[in-house]
Every structure is written in structure tokens, then in C-alpha cells.
Amino acid sequence: MNDDTGRFLISSVGQFGGYIYLCKFGVPRPIEAYEIPKDYRITFMQFSNFGEILIIGFDNGEVRLYLVEHMKNFLTIK
């Protein structure tokens, strides 16, 4: 994340696929999980210049824009 909290985002394939996990260094399990379609693979992840928006691109060409403070809500561009 674009802050000093020690939080970071990670995604996976296989058994733990289908989610973007919000984790924190020193914490053994994810703090929160945000669902994505299980068969989508993330190919791009970038914060906006001011860190308020997270941009995620998928292998099918879909792009999602997430407000960092409200990650459950997003805008999808196909």
C-alpha cells in the first residue's frame, strides 16, 4: 500500500485464487480478502499518482479501478 502501515496486496492462483488479499507484515493471515473472478489472472497492478485509486488489469483485457479506502466497490472497464 502507499502508506507506512506495513500493509501490502497479493493475489494467488490455484487453491487460494479468486481473491486479492490485504496483508500486513508480522500478521500470519490476510487482514481482508477482495473477490475477483477465479479464472482471471492479474497482469497489472498500479496505484494512481496520489495513491487514492488502485488500478488492476486482467489477462482478458478487463481493467478495474478500486478506491483504496473502499476496496469492496470498484469500477470495471471492458
C-alpha positions, 0 to 999 in steps of 0.5 A: 500500500502507499502508506507506512502501515506495513500493509501490502496486496497479493493475489494467488492462483490455484487453491487460494485464487479468486481473491486479492488479499490485504496483508500486513507484515508480522500478521500470519493471515490476510487482514481482508480478502477482495473477490475477483473472478477465479479464472482471471489472472492479474497482469497489472497492478498500479496505484494512481499518482496520489495513491487514492485509486488502485488500478488492476488489469486482467489477462482478458483485457478487463481493467478495474479501478478500486478506491483504496479506502473502499476496496469492496466497490470498484469500477470495471472497464471492458 
